[in-house]
Amino acid sequence: MSRLVRAGLLTAVTDGLFSSVLVVAAYDSTVTRLWQGVACVLLGPRAFEGGLRTTLVGIAMHVAVAFTWSAVFLVLVRRWSWLRRLVASPYGLVEAAAPSRPGGETVGSFSSFPSTEK
Protein backbone atom coordinates (compact mmCIF):
# COMPACT_ATOMS: atom_id res chain seq x y z
CA MET A 1 0.00 0.00 0.00
CA SER A 2 1.45 3.37 -0.94
CA ARG A 3 2.36 5.96 1.68
CA LEU A 4 -0.25 8.34 0.32
CA VAL A 5 -3.00 5.72 0.65
CA ARG A 6 -1.90 4.83 4.18
CA ALA A 7 -1.69 8.49 5.18
CA GLY A 8 -5.02 9.39 3.62
CA LEU A 9 -6.80 6.48 5.29
CA LEU A 10 -5.14 7.07 8.66
CA THR A 11 -5.97 10.75 8.49
CA ALA A 12 -9.58 10.19 7.44
CA VAL A 13 -10.21 7.56 10.10
CA THR A 14 -8.53 9.30 13.04
CA ASP A 15 -9.98 12.72 12.30
CA GLY A 16 -13.39 11.24 11.49
CA LEU A 17 -13.49 9.25 14.72
CA PHE A 18 -12.35 12.23 16.78
CA SER A 19 -14.98 14.47 15.19
CA SER A 20 -17.69 11.86 15.65
CA VAL A 21 -16.94 11.36 19.34
CA LEU A 22 -16.62 15.10 19.91
CA VAL A 23 -19.94 15.97 18.28
CA VAL A 24 -21.79 13.37 20.38
CA ALA A 25 -19.98 13.88 23.69
CA ALA A 26 -19.46 17.63 23.72
CA TYR A 27 -22.18 19.03 21.48
CA ASP A 28 -25.04 16.62 22.18
CA SER A 29 -25.56 16.04 18.46
CA THR A 30 -25.40 12.96 16.26
CA VAL A 31 -22.83 11.46 13.95
CA THR A 32 -25.37 11.58 11.13
CA ARG A 33 -25.87 15.30 11.61
CA LEU A 34 -22.10 15.84 11.65
CA TRP A 35 -21.61 14.24 8.24
CA GLN A 36 -24.73 15.83 6.80
CA GLY A 37 -23.26 19.15 7.97
CA VAL A 38 -20.16 18.40 5.93
CA ALA A 39 -22.34 17.55 2.92
CA CYS A 40 -24.19 20.82 3.48
CA VAL A 41 -21.12 22.67 2.20
CA LEU A 42 -21.63 21.09 -1.21
CA LEU A 43 -25.38 20.43 -1.24
CA GLY A 44 -26.77 23.26 0.85
CA PRO A 45 -29.09 23.10 3.87
CA ARG A 46 -31.27 20.40 2.32
CA ALA A 47 -28.43 17.97 3.06
CA PHE A 48 -29.90 17.68 6.55
CA GLU A 49 -33.01 16.14 5.02
CA GLY A 50 -31.17 13.62 2.85
CA GLY A 51 -30.79 10.75 5.29
CA LEU A 52 -28.13 8.13 4.69
CA ARG A 53 -27.36 9.37 1.19
CA THR A 54 -26.19 12.82 2.27
CA THR A 55 -24.44 11.32 5.32
CA LEU A 56 -22.37 9.23 2.90
CA VAL A 57 -21.71 12.29 0.72
CA GLY A 58 -20.34 14.06 3.81
CA ILE A 59 -18.10 11.12 4.67
CA ALA A 60 -16.83 10.96 1.08
CA MET A 61 -16.05 14.69 1.19
CA HIS A 62 -14.17 14.20 4.46
CA VAL A 63 -12.10 11.38 2.97
CA ALA A 64 -11.32 13.51 -0.09
CA VAL A 65 -10.07 16.36 2.12
CA ALA A 66 -7.96 13.94 4.17
CA PHE A 67 -6.31 12.60 1.02
CA THR A 68 -5.78 16.13 -0.28
CA TRP A 69 -4.00 17.24 2.91
CA SER A 70 -1.91 14.07 2.85
CA ALA A 71 -0.89 14.71 -0.76
CA VAL A 72 0.00 18.32 0.01
CA PHE A 73 2.14 17.22 2.92
CA LEU A 74 3.86 14.58 0.80
CA VAL A 75 4.84 17.24 -1.74
CA LEU A 76 6.07 19.61 0.97
CA VAL A 77 8.10 17.01 2.85
CA ARG A 78 9.79 15.97 -0.38
CA ARG A 79 10.66 19.55 -1.30
CA TRP A 80 11.59 21.09 2.05
CA SER A 81 14.54 19.61 3.90
CA TRP A 82 13.77 21.72 6.98
CA LEU A 83 10.38 20.02 7.22
CA ARG A 84 11.96 16.58 6.97
CA ARG A 85 14.36 17.55 9.78
CA LEU A 86 11.53 18.94 11.90
CA VAL A 87 9.45 15.80 11.56
CA ALA A 88 12.46 13.63 12.44
CA SER A 89 13.14 15.61 15.64
CA PRO A 90 11.64 14.77 19.04
CA TYR A 91 8.09 16.15 19.17
CA GLY A 92 8.51 17.28 15.57
CA LEU A 93 5.17 15.85 14.50
CA VAL A 94 3.38 17.86 17.17
CA GLU A 95 5.33 21.03 16.39
CA ALA A 96 4.59 20.74 12.68
CA ALA A 97 0.89 19.92 13.19
CA ALA A 98 0.13 22.48 15.90
CA PRO A 99 -0.28 25.57 13.69
CA SER A 100 -2.61 23.87 11.24
CA ARG A 101 -6.39 23.65 11.54
CA PRO A 102 -6.44 20.08 10.36
CA GLY A 103 -3.96 19.03 13.04
CA GLY A 104 -5.35 15.50 13.10
CA GLU A 105 -5.08 15.27 9.35
CA THR A 106 -1.56 16.64 9.43
CA VAL A 107 -0.39 14.28 12.17
CA GLY A 108 -1.89 11.38 10.24
CA SER A 109 0.00 12.46 7.16
CA PHE A 110 3.25 13.01 9.04
CA SER A 111 3.16 9.64 10.70
CA SER A 112 2.93 7.88 7.36
CA PHE A 113 5.75 9.67 5.57
CA PRO A 114 9.25 8.87 6.80
CA SER A 115 11.41 11.93 7.27
CA THR A 116 14.23 10.33 5.30
CA GLU A 117 12.26 10.28 2.04
CA LYS A 118 13.38 12.69 -0.66
PyRosetta script that sets phi, psi and omega in degrees:
from pyrosetta import init, pose_from_sequence

init()
pose = pose_from_sequence("MSRLVRAGLLTAVTDGLFSSVLVVAAYDSTVTRLWQGVACVLLGPRAFEGGLRTTLVGIAMHVAVAFTWSAVFLVLVRRWSWLRRLVASPYGLVEAAAPSRPGGETVGSFSSFPSTEK")
pose.set_psi(1, 133.4)
pose.set_omega(1, -177.4)
pose.set_phi(2, -69.0)
pose.set_psi(2, 158.0)
pose.set_omega(2, 178.6)
pose.set_phi(3, -60.9)
pose.set_psi(3, -39.0)
pose.set_omega(3, 179.8)
pose.set_phi(4, -63.4)
pose.set_psi(4, -42.4)
pose.set_omega(4, 179.1)
pose.set_phi(5, -64.5)
pose.set_psi(5, -45.3)
pose.set_omega(5, 178.6)
pose.set_phi(6, -61.3)
pose.set_psi(6, -44.8)
pose.set_omega(6, -178.6)
pose.set_phi(7, -65.5)
pose.set_psi(7, -44.6)
pose.set_omega(7, -179.9)
pose.set_phi(8, -61.8)
pose.set_psi(8, -43.7)
pose.set_omega(8, 179.3)
pose.set_phi(9, -67.3)
pose.set_psi(9, -45.0)
pose.set_omega(9, 179.2)
pose.set_phi(10, -61.0)
pose.set_psi(10, -43.8)
pose.set_omega(10, -180.0)
pose.set_phi(11, -64.1)
pose.set_psi(11, -47.6)
pose.set_omega(11, -179.1)
pose.set_phi(12, -62.1)
pose.set_psi(12, -43.6)
pose.set_omega(12, -176.9)
pose.set_phi(13, -70.2)
pose.set_psi(13, -48.5)
pose.set_omega(13, -176.7)
pose.set_phi(14, -66.3)
pose.set_psi(14, -44.7)
pose.set_omega(14, 179.8)
pose.set_phi(15, -68.1)
pose.set_psi(15, -39.4)
pose.set_omega(15, 178.8)
pose.set_phi(16, -64.4)
pose.set_psi(16, -42.5)
pose.set_omega(16, 177.8)
pose.set_phi(17, -65.8)
pose.set_psi(17, -44.2)
pose.set_omega(17, 178.6)
pose.set_phi(18, -58.7)
pose.set_psi(18, -48.4)
pose.set_omega(18, -179.1)
pose.set_phi(19, -62.6)
pose.set_psi(19, -39.7)
pose.set_omega(19, -179.5)
pose.set_phi(20, -65.1)
pose.set_psi(20, -44.9)
pose.set_omega(20, 178.3)
pose.set_phi(21, -65.8)
pose.set_psi(21, -43.7)
pose.set_omega(21, -179.1)
pose.set_phi(22, -60.0)
pose.set_psi(22, -45.8)
pose.set_omega(22, -175.9)
pose.set_phi(23, -65.8)
pose.set_psi(23, -32.6)
pose.set_omega(23, 178.9)
pose.set_phi(24, -79.8)
pose.set_psi(24, -47.4)
pose.set_omega(24, -173.4)
pose.set_phi(25, -76.1)
pose.set_psi(25, -40.0)
pose.set_omega(25, -173.2)
pose.set_phi(26, -100.4)
pose.set_psi(26, -27.1)
pose.set_omega(26, -174.6)
pose.set_phi(27, -113.0)
pose.set_psi(27, 3.0)
pose.set_omega(27, 178.2)
pose.set_phi(28, 51.0)
pose.set_psi(28, 43.9)
pose.set_omega(28, 178.7)
pose.set_phi(29, -117.7)
pose.set_psi(29, -162.9)
pose.set_omega(29, -179.9)
pose.set_phi(30, -124.3)
pose.set_psi(30, 158.7)
pose.set_omega(30, 177.1)
pose.set_phi(31, -64.4)
pose.set_psi(31, -38.9)
pose.set_omega(31, 178.1)
pose.set_phi(32, -59.4)
pose.set_psi(32, -45.8)
pose.set_omega(32, -179.8)
pose.set_phi(33, -64.7)
pose.set_psi(33, -36.2)
pose.set_omega(33, 176.3)
pose.set_phi(34, -56.1)
pose.set_psi(34, -54.0)
pose.set_omega(34, -175.1)
pose.set_phi(35, -72.4)
pose.set_psi(35, -30.5)
pose.set_omega(35, 172.9)
pose.set_phi(36, -66.8)
pose.set_psi(36, -33.4)
pose.set_omega(36, 175.6)
pose.set_phi(37, -63.9)
pose.set_psi(37, -37.2)
pose.set_omega(37, 175.3)
pose.set_phi(38, -65.1)
pose.set_psi(38, -45.8)
pose.set_omega(38, 179.8)
pose.set_phi(39, -62.9)
pose.set_psi(39, -27.1)
pose.set_omega(39, 180.0)
pose.set_phi(40, -58.7)
pose.set_psi(40, -30.5)
pose.set_omega(40, 178.6)
pose.set_phi(41, -59.8)
pose.set_psi(41, -40.0)
pose.set_omega(41, -178.6)
pose.set_phi(42, -90.0)
pose.set_psi(42, -39.5)
pose.set_omega(42, -171.2)
pose.set_phi(43, -101.5)
pose.set_psi(43, -11.3)
pose.set_omega(43, -177.6)
pose.set_phi(44, 87.2)
pose.set_psi(44, -179.3)
pose.set_omega(44, -174.1)
pose.set_phi(45, -60.0)
pose.set_psi(45, -22.3)
pose.set_omega(45, 179.9)
pose.set_phi(46, -68.1)
pose.set_psi(46, -10.2)
pose.set_omega(46, 176.8)
pose.set_phi(47, -59.8)
pose.set_psi(47, -28.3)
pose.set_omega(47, 179.7)
pose.set_phi(48, -70.7)
pose.set_psi(48, -12.3)
pose.set_omega(48, 178.8)
pose.set_phi(49, -103.7)
pose.set_psi(49, 4.5)
pose.set_omega(49, -171.8)
pose.set_phi(50, -91.5)
pose.set_psi(50, -0.8)
pose.set_omega(50, 176.8)
pose.set_phi(51, 63.6)
pose.set_psi(51, -144.2)
pose.set_omega(51, -176.5)
pose.set_phi(52, -60.2)
pose.set_psi(52, -36.8)
pose.set_omega(52, -177.1)
pose.set_phi(53, -60.0)
pose.set_psi(53, -48.2)
pose.set_omega(53, -178.9)
pose.set_phi(54, -75.8)
pose.set_psi(54, -26.1)
pose.set_omega(54, 173.1)
pose.set_phi(55, -61.6)
pose.set_psi(55, -44.7)
pose.set_omega(55, 179.2)
pose.set_phi(56, -67.2)
pose.set_psi(56, -34.4)
pose.set_omega(56, 175.1)
pose.set_phi(57, -62.2)
pose.set_psi(57, -43.4)
pose.set_omega(57, 178.2)
pose.set_phi(58, -62.0)
pose.set_psi(58, -42.6)
pose.set_omega(58, 178.1)
pose.set_phi(59, -64.3)
pose.set_psi(59, -42.4)
pose.set_omega(59, 178.3)
pose.set_phi(60, -62.3)
pose.set_psi(60, -39.7)
pose.set_omega(60, 177.6)
pose.set_phi(61, -64.1)
pose.set_psi(61, -41.4)
pose.set_omega(61, 178.3)
pose.set_phi(62, -60.9)
pose.set_psi(62, -45.4)
pose.set_omega(62, 179.2)
pose.set_phi(63, -62.7)
pose.set_psi(63, -41.2)
pose.set_omega(63, 178.6)
pose.set_phi(64, -61.8)
pose.set_psi(64, -41.5)
pose.set_omega(64, 178.3)
pose.set_phi(65, -65.7)
pose.set_psi(65, -42.0)
pose.set_omega(65, 179.1)
pose.set_phi(66, -60.5)
pose.set_psi(66, -42.8)
pose.set_omega(66, 178.4)
pose.set_phi(67, -68.7)
pose.set_psi(67, -35.2)
pose.set_omega(67, 178.1)
pose.set_phi(68, -64.2)
pose.set_psi(68, -47.9)
pose.set_omega(68, 178.0)
pose.set_phi(69, -61.4)
pose.set_psi(69, -39.1)
pose.set_omega(69, 179.5)
pose.set_phi(70, -64.4)
pose.set_psi(70, -41.2)
pose.set_omega(70, 178.6)
pose.set_phi(71, -66.1)
pose.set_psi(71, -41.5)
pose.set_omega(71, 177.8)
pose.set_phi(72, -61.0)
pose.set_psi(72, -45.8)
pose.set_omega(72, 179.2)
pose.set_phi(73, -62.5)
pose.set_psi(73, -41.4)
pose.set_omega(73, 178.5)
pose.set_phi(74, -57.1)
pose.set_psi(74, -45.7)
pose.set_omega(74, 178.1)
pose.set_phi(75, -61.8)
pose.set_psi(75, -46.0)
pose.set_omega(75, -177.7)
pose.set_phi(76, -65.5)
pose.set_psi(76, -42.5)
pose.set_omega(76, -178.2)
pose.set_phi(77, -68.2)
pose.set_psi(77, -28.9)
pose.set_omega(77, 177.6)
pose.set_phi(78, -76.5)
pose.set_psi(78, -27.6)
pose.set_omega(78, -177.1)
pose.set_phi(79, -93.6)
pose.set_psi(79, -29.3)
pose.set_omega(79, -172.7)
pose.set_phi(80, -111.2)
pose.set_psi(80, 109.1)
pose.set_omega(80, 179.8)
pose.set_phi(81, -64.6)
pose.set_psi(81, -33.8)
pose.set_omega(81, 179.2)
pose.set_phi(82, -62.5)
pose.set_psi(82, -33.4)
pose.set_omega(82, 178.2)
pose.set_phi(83, -70.8)
pose.set_psi(83, -40.4)
pose.set_omega(83, 175.7)
pose.set_phi(84, -60.2)
pose.set_psi(84, -42.6)
pose.set_omega(84, 178.7)
pose.set_phi(85, -65.0)
pose.set_psi(85, -42.2)
pose.set_omega(85, 179.7)
pose.set_phi(86, -60.2)
pose.set_psi(86, -48.1)
pose.set_omega(86, -177.7)
pose.set_phi(87, -64.4)
pose.set_psi(87, -31.6)
pose.set_omega(87, 179.8)
pose.set_phi(88, -77.3)
pose.set_psi(88, -16.7)
pose.set_omega(88, -177.2)
pose.set_phi(89, -78.8)
pose.set_psi(89, 160.5)
pose.set_omega(89, 175.4)
pose.set_phi(90, -59.1)
pose.set_psi(90, 133.5)
pose.set_omega(90, -178.9)
pose.set_phi(91, 63.7)
pose.set_psi(91, 13.0)
pose.set_omega(91, -178.2)
pose.set_phi(92, -62.8)
pose.set_psi(92, -35.7)
pose.set_omega(92, 178.6)
pose.set_phi(93, -62.7)
pose.set_psi(93, -43.5)
pose.set_omega(93, -179.7)
pose.set_phi(94, -66.8)
pose.set_psi(94, -43.7)
pose.set_omega(94, -179.9)
pose.set_phi(95, -62.0)
pose.set_psi(95, -40.3)
pose.set_omega(95, -178.6)
pose.set_phi(96, -73.3)
pose.set_psi(96, -33.1)
pose.set_omega(96, -176.9)
pose.set_phi(97, -83.2)
pose.set_psi(97, -27.2)
pose.set_omega(97, -172.7)
pose.set_phi(98, -54.3)
pose.set_psi(98, -44.2)
pose.set_omega(98, -176.3)
pose.set_phi(99, -75.1)
pose.set_psi(99, -9.5)
pose.set_omega(99, -174.6)
pose.set_phi(100, -94.5)
pose.set_psi(100, 146.7)
pose.set_omega(100, 176.1)
pose.set_phi(101, -63.5)
pose.set_psi(101, -47.9)
pose.set_omega(101, -179.8)
pose.set_phi(102, -85.5)
pose.set_psi(102, 58.4)
pose.set_omega(102, -177.9)
pose.set_phi(103, -54.6)
pose.set_psi(103, -43.1)
pose.set_omega(103, 178.3)
pose.set_phi(104, -62.3)
pose.set_psi(104, -41.4)
pose.set_omega(104, 178.3)
pose.set_phi(105, -65.4)
pose.set_psi(105, -41.0)
pose.set_omega(105, -178.6)
pose.set_phi(106, -66.8)
pose.set_psi(106, -45.9)
pose.set_omega(106, 179.2)
pose.set_phi(107, -60.6)
pose.set_psi(107, -41.6)
pose.set_omega(107, 177.5)
pose.set_phi(108, -59.6)
pose.set_psi(108, -41.7)
pose.set_omega(108, 178.4)
pose.set_phi(109, -66.6)
pose.set_psi(109, -46.1)
pose.set_omega(109, -178.6)
pose.set_phi(110, -59.2)
pose.set_psi(110, -42.8)
pose.set_omega(110, -173.8)
pose.set_phi(111, -69.5)
pose.set_psi(111, -14.3)
pose.set_omega(111, -179.4)
pose.set_phi(112, -100.4)
pose.set_psi(112, -9.4)
pose.set_omega(112, -178.7)
pose.set_phi(113, -113.4)
pose.set_psi(113, 110.8)
pose.set_omega(113, 179.3)
pose.set_phi(114, -61.6)
pose.set_psi(114, 143.0)
pose.set_omega(114, -177.5)
pose.set_phi(115, -70.6)
pose.set_psi(115, -13.7)
pose.set_omega(115, -179.1)
pose.set_phi(116, -85.7)
pose.set_psi(116, -8.7)
pose.set_omega(116, 179.4)
pose.set_phi(117, -67.7)
pose.set_psi(117, 141.9)
pose.set_omega(117, 175.8)
pose.set_phi(118, -114.4)
pose.dump_pdb("model.pdb")
